[in-house]
Amino acid sequence: MTNKAVIHTDRAPQAIGTYSQAVKVSNTVYLSGQIALDPDTMKLQDGNIEAQIEQVLANLSAVCAASGGSLRDLVKLTVYLTDLGHFPLVNQAMARHFDEPYPARAAIGVRALPMGAAVEIDGIMVI
């Protein structure tokens, strides 16, 4: 059986279902999807899509740090958007938060996300 560790931090939103914020197996960390919840209030970030993207990245960063890594250690991201027209804004945010080589990435258009969020991102990190 594989040795796995559950990752938890109060600096990111608590799970709103039956999942962990992240699970670490060896040197790989699988991060659950993050939406733009404020970890203190557990309410969706008010404001535009850019504010939601920034909150999602802050939440992912907190889980990465709790895992012993950082956003720079992410090797794969999946971005879920309720409006694929916002994809250029995701690219702009990634350019601010990531350095080359950028993580591999997929973008998926979805009808809806939990709590009415406009964006969700999950990832895989190697540390």
Stockholm file with secondary structure:
# STOCKHOLM 1.0

chainA/1-127         MTNKAVIHTDRAPQAIGTYSQAVKVSNTVYLSGQIALDPDTMKLQDGNIEAQIEQVLANLSAVCAASGGSLRDLVKLTVYLTDLGHFPLVNQAMARHFDEPYPARAAIGVRALPMGAAVEIDGIMVI
#=GR chainA/1-127 SS CCCEEEECCTTSCCCSSSCCSEEEETTEEEEEEECSBCTTTCCBCCSCHHHHHHHHHHHHHHHHHHTTCCGGGEEEEEEEESCGGGHHHHHHHHHHHCCSSCCEEEEEECSCCGGGCSEEEEEEEEC
#=GC SS_cons         CCCEEEECCTTSCCCSSSCCSEEEETTEEEEEEECSBCTTTCCBCCSCHHHHHHHHHHHHHHHHHHTTCCGGGEEEEEEEESCGGGHHHHHHHHHHHCCSSCCEEEEEECSCCGGGCSEEEEEEEEC
//
